[in-house]
Amino acid sequence: MKIKAMIQNLEFKQQIARKAEKSNIRIEFIDYDESIIPQIQDSDILINSFDKIDKSFIDSCPQLKLVQQSGIGVDGIDIDYCSRKGIYVANVPMANAISVAEHTFLLMLYLVKNIKINLFNSQANTSSFVRRQQDRMGSELLGKTLLIIGLGVTGIEVAKRAKAFGMKVIAVTKHPFTKTEGGDKKYFVDNLYGVDKLTEVIQRADITSIHVPLNRETENMIGSDELKLMKQSAYLINAARAQVVNKDALLKSLKEGNIAGAAFDVFWKEPVDSKDELLKLDNFLLTPHIAGWTHEAIDSITDIIFINIERVLRGQLPLTLVNKVNDSL
């Protein structure tokens, strides 16, 4: 089988290459300086990072049997069309949960401590932290109410760390009473609600953190109505998908001071346009979609990817299959 990898991150490529060598599996990496379609047309298995896998892309790969996403999000893949074509789609659902949870607190602390990086005008390009808003003091997380939207594996890891900071933790999630590893979801939070209670509980939160996948139900989940309900002193964190938040509504809310600030690790269009109006605001922070990318996370991610590849090579189903395909391999 021909296995191709559409990956640009150097360390990720190196880790995949090392594990491929140990497993005696040949993997070809796509050269992004060349046209992509001619390079992947004979693929049986595609390892995908951030590329969009749509109908035209799928049709260009007549032998394709598996699209293996390198993270949990599969919103860039036309899953329905893959299913109709007999193509398996698999993701990596849990490997970077701790990495994303830790990054969430980086964003959270950056906002509540009212800091920003100030670049010195020098050839050394050195910098220091300064107050982001001169008339505002920083705050503590102790005693603050954190609302977690989406209490899956990552949301639970965020809840655990919030408890260590002495925060009150509330959550809304699609299936609030579904048991997870270690007990009921309610075990990890002070109060747990269904998504239908979002507009009620968002009013109580000092910080709202988003940890849901992007789909028809979650797109624009946080819009003008929800932002207007938030406290004027509240912060919004998003290390999931940008499109869960309505961009125009967020821009208006931040410019008018309806909420105190927002910090995202994701953006509506990546790579980001440096002239985007949101980036000009002192109360908006953006990191470059790196929340899930750590040494430890990459090691776990590649382990799962190779388990799935080896299973497909043996004629078995991928371990982390996200779609239903009638035709067997």
Buried (B, 14 or more C-beta within 10 A) or exposed (E): BBBBBBBEBEEBBEBBBEBBEEEEBEBBBBEEEEEBEEBBBBBBBBBBBBBEBEEEBBEBBEEBBBBBBBBBBBBBBBBEBBBBBEBBBBBBBBBBBBBBBBBBBBBBBBBBBBBBEEEEEEEEEEEEEEBBBEEEEEBEBEEBBBBBBBBBBBBBBBBBBBBEBEBBBBBBBBEBEEEBEEEEBBEBBBBBBEBEBBEEBBBBBBBBBBBBBBBEEBBBBBBBEBBBBBBEEBBBBBBBBBBBBBBEBBBBBBBEEBBBBBBBBBBBEEEBEEEBEBEEBEBBBBBEBEBBBBEEBBEBBBBBBBBBBBBBBEEEBBEBBBBEBEEEB
